[in-house]
Amino acid sequence: MVVLFHSSPEELLSTTTERMVDMFGHVITQKALLKIIDKSGPDLHVIRCRSEYLGEVLCALTLIGTEHLAVVLDISGTLRSLRTRAMVKKMSLRLP
């Protein structure tokens, strides 16, 4: 999934992991296998997770908090289509 997040990929991963641990526990968080696999532009990050835990990851990203804002732009199984669709969506939203 492509996430719009105005900070470093490490901060996105740690914030998402912390929120998942708070909501679902350590076991579910470890089973989800969260990983940053790509960075498309200064604020677009590609996160990989196991498909059976996609709902939990999306919930954690939605409820990250007010000091950070994470917006999921697209979800796909292939990296190539994910990149192209995310760039088109970012341009159509006119985000900085």
C-alpha positions, 0 to 999 in steps of 0.5 A: 500500500502507498501511504502519504506521510510527511516524515521519514519512513522509519518514523512511519513504521515505528508509529504504525507499529506502536499503534498496532501493538496498542490496539492488537497486541505484539503477536498480531503486530509481528504476524503482520510483517510490516516493512517499508519496501519503497519510497516514491517521492519525498512523502510517499512510502510503500508499506508491505504487510501480509494480506490477512492482516490488512484490516488491522494495518489500515485501522492502525494507520487511520488512528495514528493520531493528530500529530501525524497524518497518514493517508493511504492512497492505494492498495495493490499487490504489484509494486509497478501499478502501485507506484503509477496509480499513487503518483496520479492520485497525489497529483489529482489531490494537489498535495505538496 
